[in-house]
Amino acid sequence: MNSTATQVRMIRQADLIPPEDTGAAIARPACVLLMSGGVESSTLLYGLADTDQIHPIFLDYGQRAAVQEWRAVKRIAATRNITPRRFDLSAFGNAVGALRTERYHVPLPHRNFVAIAAVASIASNLKVHEIIIGLTADDATADPCSRLPFQRAIRDALASLSLRLDTPYDGLTKAEVVKRGCRLGVPWETSYSCLLGRAEHCGYCPQCQKRRAAFTAAGVSQQDVRYNR
């Protein structure tokens, strides 16, 4: 993890010596967590659940796996007694996707750009100033919205709205996030990563391949979900 992300997380850690009991409840920092039900957002939920007041947000933007992703988000959040919110952007996503001659599993180009903008509006209405998303170092190799120039620009834009974007895992590989999730006790069977939206992970779409490779690299392939092939 890069030093900036480490500092943010360290600031959030509970004091080793409990403060004097004054009889008043101690307010926990609030954040909006963008969730897809996958490895990164599930690990973030478990990492923040004991210290933060989390508002898990799921966006249905017409992605092929929306039903299974939302199911996974609800299941993983329920294990920590947290209620997530689902926002339906599917009509917009499908309309944008229809502009292409072929159907894609993810209809929105630059989906992180759209997702962050949508979550910024949600956070403002919730009066929450921190937005957390699960980008990793691996994402930057394939997604321009996960690279440093875009992240700097979107952080500056959000700061002008009194909002803060936090990407705690942007210095970690997916395998390192898997290791962290294992230490936190994430129940991987509740998570979902497949692009095809089938009940069982297909095993051959890009996301399934990345997930399987990450669990193998982390040395915990036995804890991963079952793949169709």
C-alpha positions as CSV (number, residue, x, y, z in Angstrom):
1,M,0.0,0.0,0.0
2,N,1.3,3.5,-0.7
3,S,2.2,5.8,2.1
4,T,-0.8,8.0,1.7
5,A,-3.3,5.2,1.9
6,T,-1.5,3.7,4.9
7,Q,-1.7,7.0,6.7
8,V,-5.4,7.3,6.1
9,R,-6.0,3.8,7.4
10,M,-3.7,4.3,10.4
11,I,-5.6,7.5,11.4
12,R,-8.8,5.4,11.5
13,Q,-7.4,2.7,13.8
14,A,-8.9,2.6,17.3
15,D,-6.8,3.8,20.2
16,L,-5.0,1.1,22.0
17,I,-5.9,2.7,25.3
18,P,-9.7,3.2,25.6
19,P,-10.7,6.8,26.3
20,E,-12.3,7.6,29.6
21,D,-16.0,6.7,29.5
22,T,-18.0,9.9,29.6
23,G,-21.3,8.2,28.9
24,A,-21.6,9.7,25.4
25,A,-21.3,7.6,22.3
26,I,-18.2,8.2,20.2
27,A,-19.1,9.1,16.6
28,R,-17.5,6.9,14.0
29,P,-16.2,8.4,10.8
30,A,-18.8,8.0,8.0
31,C,-18.0,6.9,4.4
32,V,-19.8,5.8,1.3
33,L,-18.4,2.5,0.0
34,L,-19.0,1.7,-3.7
35,M,-19.6,-2.1,-3.8
36,S,-19.8,-4.7,-6.6
37,G,-19.7,-7.8,-4.4
38,G,-16.2,-8.6,-5.6
39,V,-12.9,-9.2,-3.9
40,E,-11.8,-5.6,-3.3
41,S,-15.1,-4.1,-2.1
42,S,-15.8,-7.1,0.1
43,T,-12.4,-6.8,1.7
44,L,-12.9,-3.1,2.2
45,L,-16.3,-3.7,3.9
46,Y,-14.7,-6.1,6.4
47,G,-11.7,-3.8,6.9
48,L,-13.9,-0.8,7.8
49,A,-16.9,-2.4,9.5
50,D,-15.5,-2.2,13.0
51,T,-14.3,1.4,12.8
52,D,-16.5,3.3,10.3
53,Q,-20.1,4.1,9.8
54,I,-20.4,2.6,6.3
55,H,-23.0,3.3,3.6
56,P,-22.5,0.5,1.1
57,I,-23.8,1.6,-2.4
58,F,-24.5,-0.7,-5.3
59,L,-25.0,0.7,-8.8
60,D,-27.0,-1.2,-11.4
61,Y,-25.9,0.4,-14.7
62,G,-27.1,-2.4,-16.9
63,Q,-24.1,-4.7,-16.5
64,R,-24.8,-8.3,-17.4
65,A,-23.9,-9.5,-13.9
66,A,-26.1,-6.9,-12.0
67,V,-28.4,-9.5,-10.4
68,Q,-25.6,-11.7,-9.1
69,E,-23.5,-8.7,-8.0
70,W,-26.4,-7.2,-6.0
71,R,-27.1,-10.6,-4.4
72,A,-23.4,-10.8,-3.4
73,V,-23.4,-7.3,-1.9
74,K,-26.5,-8.1,0.2
75,R,-25.0,-11.3,1.4
76,I,-21.6,-9.9,2.3
77,A,-23.1,-6.9,4.0
78,A,-25.5,-9.1,6.0
79,T,-22.6,-10.9,7.6
80,R,-21.7,-7.6,9.2
81,N,-25.3,-6.5,9.9
82,I,-25.0,-3.6,7.5
83,T,-27.8,-2.7,5.0
84,P,-26.6,-1.7,1.5
85,R,-28.5,0.5,-0.9
86,R,-29.1,-0.2,-4.6
87,F,-29.5,2.5,-7.2
88,D,-31.0,1.7,-10.6
89,L,-29.1,3.3,-13.5
90,S,-29.8,0.4,-15.8
91,A,-32.0,2.5,-18.3
92,F,-29.1,4.9,-18.8
93,G,-26.5,2.1,-19.0
94,N,-28.6,0.1,-21.5
95,A,-29.3,3.2,-23.6
96,V,-25.5,4.0,-23.8
97,G,-24.7,0.4,-24.5
98,A,-27.2,0.4,-27.4
99,L,-25.1,2.9,-29.2
100,R,-22.6,0.2,-29.9
101,T,-23.1,-2.4,-32.6
102,E,-22.2,-5.3,-30.3
103,R,-23.4,-6.0,-26.8
104,Y,-20.8,-5.8,-24.1
105,H,-20.9,-7.3,-20.6
106,V,-20.3,-3.8,-19.2
107,P,-22.3,-1.3,-21.2
108,L,-20.6,1.9,-19.9
109,P,-17.2,3.0,-21.2
110,H,-15.3,4.8,-18.3
111,R,-17.7,3.2,-15.8
112,N,-15.6,4.3,-12.8
113,F,-16.0,7.9,-14.0
114,V,-19.8,7.5,-14.1
115,A,-19.9,5.5,-10.8
116,I,-17.9,8.1,-8.9
117,A,-20.0,10.9,-10.2
118,A,-23.2,9.1,-9.2
119,V,-21.8,8.2,-5.7
120,A,-20.8,11.8,-5.2
121,S,-24.4,12.9,-5.5
122,I,-25.5,10.1,-3.1
123,A,-22.8,11.0,-0.6
124,S,-23.8,14.7,-0.7
125,N,-27.4,13.9,0.1
126,L,-26.3,11.6,2.9
127,K,-24.1,14.4,4.2
128,V,-21.1,12.1,4.0
129,H,-17.8,13.5,2.8
130,E,-15.7,10.4,2.1
131,I,-16.1,8.1,-0.9
132,I,-14.2,4.8,-0.9
133,I,-13.6,2.6,-3.9
134,G,-11.6,-0.6,-4.3
135,L,-9.1,0.2,-7.1
136,T,-5.9,-1.9,-7.1
137,A,-2.5,-1.5,-8.8
138,D,-3.6,-4.2,-11.3
139,D,-6.6,-2.1,-12.5
140,A,-4.3,0.7,-13.7
141,T,-2.9,-1.6,-16.4
142,A,-6.3,-1.9,-18.1
143,D,-8.5,1.0,-17.1
144,P,-7.6,4.6,-17.8
145,C,-10.0,5.7,-15.0
146,S,-7.9,3.8,-12.5
147,R,-4.6,5.5,-13.5
148,L,-3.0,8.3,-11.6
149,P,-3.8,11.2,-14.0
150,F,-7.5,10.5,-13.9
151,Q,-7.4,9.9,-10.1
152,R,-5.7,13.2,-9.5
153,A,-8.2,15.1,-11.7
154,I,-11.3,13.4,-10.1
155,R,-9.9,14.0,-6.6
156,D,-9.5,17.7,-7.3
157,A,-13.0,17.9,-8.8
158,L,-14.5,16.2,-5.7
159,A,-12.5,18.4,-3.3
160,S,-14.2,21.4,-4.9
161,L,-17.5,19.8,-3.7
162,S,-16.1,19.2,-0.2
163,L,-15.9,15.5,-1.0
164,R,-12.8,13.2,-0.6
165,L,-12.0,10.1,-2.7
166,D,-10.1,7.3,-0.9
167,T,-8.6,4.4,-2.8
168,P,-6.9,2.4,0.0
169,Y,-5.8,-0.5,-2.2
170,D,-4.4,1.4,-5.2
171,G,-0.9,0.3,-4.2
172,L,-1.8,-3.4,-3.8
173,T,-2.2,-6.2,-6.3
174,K,-5.3,-8.2,-6.3
175,A,-3.4,-11.1,-4.7
176,E,-2.4,-8.9,-1.9
177,V,-6.0,-7.8,-1.4
178,V,-7.0,-11.5,-1.2
179,K,-4.4,-12.1,1.5
180,R,-5.7,-9.1,3.4
181,G,-9.3,-10.4,3.0
182,C,-8.2,-13.8,4.4
183,R,-6.7,-12.1,7.5
184,L,-10.0,-10.2,8.0
185,G,-12.1,-13.3,7.6
186,V,-14.0,-12.4,4.5
187,P,-16.4,-15.2,3.6
188,W,-15.3,-15.6,-0.1
189,E,-18.2,-17.8,-0.9
190,T,-20.5,-14.8,-0.6
191,S,-18.6,-12.7,-3.1
192,Y,-19.0,-12.6,-6.9
193,S,-16.7,-11.5,-9.7
194,C,-18.0,-13.1,-13.0
195,L,-18.8,-10.9,-15.9
196,L,-21.4,-13.3,-17.4
197,G,-23.8,-13.1,-14.5
198,R,-24.3,-16.8,-14.1
199,A,-25.1,-18.5,-10.8
200,E,-21.7,-20.1,-10.8
201,H,-18.5,-18.3,-11.9
202,C,-17.8,-19.2,-15.5
203,G,-14.0,-19.5,-15.0
204,Y,-13.0,-18.1,-18.4
205,C,-14.2,-14.5,-18.5
206,P,-11.4,-11.9,-17.8
207,Q,-12.7,-11.2,-14.3
208,C,-12.8,-14.9,-13.4
209,Q,-9.3,-15.4,-14.7
210,K,-8.0,-12.5,-12.7
211,R,-9.7,-13.7,-9.6
212,R,-8.5,-17.2,-9.9
213,A,-4.9,-16.1,-10.6
214,A,-5.0,-13.8,-7.5
215,F,-6.2,-16.6,-5.2
216,T,-3.5,-18.9,-6.6
217,A,-0.8,-16.2,-6.2
218,A,-2.0,-15.6,-2.7
219,G,-1.6,-19.4,-2.0
220,V,-5.3,-19.7,-0.9
221,S,-6.9,-21.2,-4.0
222,Q,-8.8,-23.6,-1.8
223,Q,-10.7,-20.7,-0.3
224,D,-11.9,-19.4,-3.6
225,V,-15.4,-20.0,-5.1
226,R,-16.1,-22.9,-7.4
227,Y,-15.7,-22.3,-11.2
228,N,-17.7,-23.9,-13.9
229,R,-14.5,-24.8,-15.7
